Amino acid sequence: MTIDWSPLRRELAQWRSAGMVLPLWWRDDDAVTATPALAQLATLSRDLDLPVHLAVIPAFADETLAAQVADAPLLIPTVHGWAHENHAPAGQKKAEFGHPRPGIAEALARGRSRLDTLFGPRSLPAFVAPWNRLHPDVLPALAQAGYRILSTFTPRARPHPHSGLIQVNTHIDPIDWRGTRGLVDPAQIIAHTVRHLADRRKGVADNAEPMGYLTHHLVHSPDIWCFSRAFLAELLDGGARSTPLTHILEETE
């Protein structure tokens, strides 16, 4: 796979010339059990020295996942809904917490409790919304359950969507979900990234929010693995700084 990285390199060079630093974080969704793909994710994280925030589905997470995470210090468990089940009304986009319904507060509390049991202090009080959708009326229940961070997709509208909550979203997804489910054309990913970085550099977008790269290890093709390694390495080599959610929590304490 031949990729033209020059547009991204030029944009990152402008960041360095301006004395600016891109904060970067990595989220990977839908973990439930130990798999070879998860081992490959952990290896890539170690090779890049870049933590991966593992969005774990609490209802189905098992002890083999806990054991694999225990052996991979750069995997950071976060709560990915409860069962990643669609509760959206007929005809609306899929969401587990996209609409108010009975039992939401209990499900949020169970999710935190399950991850605390599996991972102990390694588990972060961070909530990754299934399908990246969350109804605003759920925010008070999130805060009441002890979550400190909320993550969806696309640039956040504001840093604090509710008292006690910080929003840290993802922005770049390499998977062609609506098409081949393989790798999006790398030129498109790079062009999208360059536009996003230019908006940050010019003050149009919020550079206090770490730029998030979103992966799904269970469905990666070889091209997605290859591109992810090269893309993240380009960002880090170009001056991006790893900014895990643990650092964000520490800064707010």
Sequence and secondary structure as in RCSB ss.txt:
>XXXX:A:sequence
MTIDWSPLRRELAQWRSAGMVLPLWWRDDDAVTATPALAQLATLSRDLDLPVHLAVIPAFADETLAAQVADAPLL
IPTVHGWAHENHAPAGQKKAEFGHPRPGIAEALARGRSRLDTLFGPRSLPAFVAPWNRLHPDVLPALAQAGYRIL
STFTPRARPHPHSGLIQVNTHIDPIDWRGTRGLVDPAQIIAHTVRHLADRRKGVADNAEPMGYLTHHLVHSPDIW
CFSRAFLAELLDGGARSTPLTHILEETE
>XXXX:A:secstr
     HHHHHHHHHHHHTT   EEEEEEEEE S  HHHHHHHHHHHHHT  EEEEE TTT  HHHHHHHHT TTE
EEEE  SS      TTS   SBSS  TTHHHHHHHHHHHHHHHHGGG  SEEE GGG B GGGHHHHHHTT  EE
E BSS S S SBTTBEE  B B  B TTTTSSB  HHHHHHHHHHHHHHHHTTSS TTS EEEEE GGG  HHHH
HHHHHHHHHHHHTT EE  HHHHHHHH 
